[in-house]
Amino acid sequence: MKNTIALFVAITVGSFVHPGAQVQSLSIAMDQAWSRYPLAAAGATRTDEALPRIDNANRLRPSPASVSLANVNGQLNANRGKQEWEPEVATPLWLPDQRAARQNEAAAAQSDLAARQQVSRLQLAAELPESWWSLASALESDVQRRYKVGELTRVDANLTQNEALTAQAELAEAQSARSQAEQNLRH
């Protein structure tokens, strides 16, 4: 799973260097990566699937009431004038504690889904700073090489060096925040 996330992050972060990409910071990159992440879309679908179960658990009855009407007459066999109408009303009721159990199950499923989404987002966030820095570093070395052969100006080289340093600072900050979060989780 970790390799899959790393590959996705590398592809997503790499796509930000295309012309027209407007990524100004690591947090924007995280939001864009999350919006493209397949598990995020799957989580939204699962949330949509869970909503009817939650609605059903909160209803007064487990299913809607139904009304039927039957007609029996004697015309087919002997035509003795027999005519009967049978109305029926069915109202399903919850069994004792059944409604509470369904509500608890729906709430637990919703909580589990939210936790899984949070774990997926945290895994993606853990990979993103390193990929971000790797991309900035690779871009800087490419621009420096192109500057040395005369393809780019000194301004371009300075700008990419500044971007690489900013990415490295953001990586250090993200690693520090991650360490702090892990330490808080242990306590």
C-alpha positions as CSV (number, residue, x, y, z in Angstrom):
1,M,0.0,0.0,0.0
2,K,2.8,2.4,0.9
3,N,4.4,1.9,-2.6
4,T,1.1,2.6,-4.2
5,I,0.7,5.8,-2.2
6,A,4.2,6.9,-3.0
7,L,3.7,6.3,-6.8
8,F,0.4,8.2,-6.7
9,V,2.0,11.1,-4.9
10,A,5.0,11.2,-7.3
11,I,2.7,11.2,-10.3
12,T,0.4,13.8,-8.7
13,V,3.2,16.1,-7.6
14,G,4.9,15.6,-10.9
15,S,1.8,16.8,-12.7
16,F,1.9,20.1,-10.9
17,V,5.0,21.2,-13.0
18,H,3.0,21.2,-16.2
19,P,2.2,24.6,-17.7
20,G,-0.9,26.1,-16.2
21,A,-0.5,24.3,-12.8
22,Q,-1.1,26.7,-10.0
23,V,0.5,25.1,-6.9
24,Q,1.8,27.7,-4.5
25,S,2.3,25.6,-1.3
26,L,2.4,22.2,0.1
27,S,-1.1,22.5,1.6
28,I,-2.5,23.4,-1.9
29,A,-0.7,20.4,-3.3
30,M,-2.2,18.2,-0.6
31,D,-5.7,19.4,-1.3
32,Q,-5.2,18.8,-5.1
33,A,-3.6,15.4,-4.5
34,W,-6.5,14.4,-2.2
35,S,-9.1,15.5,-4.7
36,R,-7.4,13.2,-7.3
37,Y,-6.8,10.3,-4.9
38,P,-8.9,7.2,-5.7
39,L,-9.5,6.3,-2.1
40,A,-11.0,9.8,-1.5
41,A,-13.6,9.2,-4.3
42,A,-14.3,5.7,-3.0
43,G,-14.9,7.1,0.5
44,A,-17.4,9.6,-0.9
45,T,-19.2,6.8,-2.6
46,R,-19.3,4.7,0.5
47,T,-20.6,7.7,2.5
48,D,-23.4,8.1,-0.1
49,E,-24.2,4.4,0.3
50,A,-24.3,4.7,4.1
51,L,-26.8,7.5,4.2
52,P,-29.9,5.4,3.4
53,R,-29.0,3.0,6.2
54,I,-28.7,5.9,8.6
55,D,-32.1,7.3,7.4
56,N,-33.7,3.9,7.7
57,A,-32.4,3.4,11.3
58,N,-33.9,6.8,12.3
59,R,-37.4,6.1,11.0
60,L,-40.3,5.4,13.2
61,R,-41.0,2.1,11.4
62,P,-38.5,-0.2,9.7
63,S,-40.4,0.1,6.4
64,P,-43.4,2.1,5.1
65,A,-46.9,1.0,5.8
66,S,-48.8,-0.7,3.0
67,V,-52.5,-0.9,2.1
68,S,-54.0,-3.6,-0.1
69,L,-57.5,-4.5,-1.2
70,A,-58.7,-7.9,-2.4
71,N,-61.9,-8.8,-4.2
72,V,-63.4,-12.3,-4.2
73,N,-66.6,-13.0,-6.2
74,G,-68.5,-16.1,-7.4
75,Q,-68.8,-15.2,-11.1
76,L,-66.2,-17.6,-12.4
77,N,-67.7,-20.8,-11.1
78,A,-71.4,-20.6,-10.2
79,N,-72.2,-16.9,-10.3
80,R,-74.1,-17.0,-7.0
81,G,-73.7,-13.3,-6.4
82,K,-71.0,-13.7,-3.8
83,Q,-68.9,-10.6,-3.5
84,E,-66.3,-10.0,-0.8
85,W,-63.8,-7.1,-0.3
86,E,-60.9,-7.6,2.0
87,P,-59.0,-4.5,3.0
88,E,-55.6,-4.9,4.6
89,V,-53.3,-2.4,6.3
90,A,-49.8,-3.5,7.2
91,T,-47.6,-1.4,9.5
92,P,-44.3,-3.0,10.3
93,L,-43.0,-2.3,13.8
94,W,-39.5,-2.4,15.2
95,L,-38.7,-5.3,17.5
96,P,-37.6,-4.4,21.0
97,D,-34.1,-2.8,20.8
98,Q,-34.0,-3.4,17.0
99,R,-34.1,0.3,16.2
100,A,-31.4,1.2,18.7
101,A,-29.2,-1.6,17.4
102,R,-29.7,-0.4,13.8
103,Q,-28.9,3.2,14.8
104,N,-25.8,2.0,16.7
105,E,-24.7,-0.1,13.7
106,A,-25.2,2.8,11.3
107,A,-23.3,5.2,13.6
108,A,-20.4,2.8,13.9
109,A,-20.2,2.3,10.2
110,Q,-20.2,6.0,9.6
111,S,-17.5,6.5,12.3
112,D,-15.4,3.7,10.8
113,L,-15.7,5.2,7.3
114,A,-14.6,8.6,8.6
115,A,-11.7,7.0,10.4
116,R,-10.6,5.1,7.3
117,Q,-10.8,8.3,5.2
118,Q,-8.7,10.1,7.8
119,V,-6.1,7.4,7.8
120,S,-5.9,7.5,4.0
121,R,-5.5,11.3,4.1
122,L,-2.8,11.0,6.7
123,Q,-0.9,8.4,4.7
124,L,-1.1,10.6,1.6
125,A,0.0,13.6,3.7
126,A,3.0,11.6,5.1
127,E,4.3,10.9,1.6
128,L,3.6,14.3,0.0
129,P,6.3,16.5,1.6
130,E,9.1,14.1,0.6
131,S,7.8,13.9,-2.9
132,W,7.4,17.6,-3.0
133,W,11.0,18.1,-1.9
134,S,12.3,15.5,-4.3
135,L,10.5,17.2,-7.2
136,A,11.8,20.6,-6.3
137,S,15.3,19.2,-5.9
138,A,15.2,17.5,-9.3
139,L,13.8,20.6,-10.9
140,E,16.5,22.7,-9.3
141,S,19.3,20.4,-10.6
142,D,17.8,20.4,-14.1
143,V,17.5,24.2,-14.1
144,Q,21.1,24.6,-12.8
145,R,22.4,22.2,-15.5
146,R,20.5,24.2,-18.2
147,Y,21.8,27.5,-16.7
148,K,25.4,26.2,-16.9
149,V,25.0,25.4,-20.6
150,G,23.3,28.7,-21.3
151,E,19.8,27.6,-22.0
152,L,18.3,29.5,-19.0
153,T,19.1,32.8,-17.2
154,R,20.5,33.3,-13.8
155,V,17.1,34.6,-12.6
156,D,15.6,31.2,-13.5
157,A,18.4,29.4,-11.6
158,N,17.9,31.6,-8.5
159,L,14.1,31.1,-8.6
160,T,14.3,27.3,-8.7
161,Q,17.0,27.3,-6.0
162,N,14.7,29.4,-3.8
163,E,11.8,27.0,-4.6
164,A,14.0,24.0,-3.6
165,L,15.0,25.7,-0.3
166,T,11.3,26.5,0.4
167,A,10.4,22.9,-0.3
168,Q,13.2,21.7,1.9
169,A,11.9,23.9,4.7
170,E,8.4,22.7,4.3
171,L,9.6,19.1,4.4
172,A,11.4,19.8,7.7
173,E,8.3,21.5,9.1
174,A,6.1,18.6,7.9
175,Q,8.5,16.0,9.4
176,S,8.5,17.9,12.7
177,A,4.7,18.1,12.7
178,R,4.5,14.4,11.9
179,S,6.9,13.5,14.8
180,Q,4.8,15.7,17.2
181,A,1.6,14.0,16.1
182,E,3.1,10.6,16.5
183,Q,4.3,11.5,20.0
184,N,0.9,12.9,20.9
185,L,-0.7,9.7,19.6
186,R,1.6,7.6,21.9
187,H,0.6,9.5,25.0
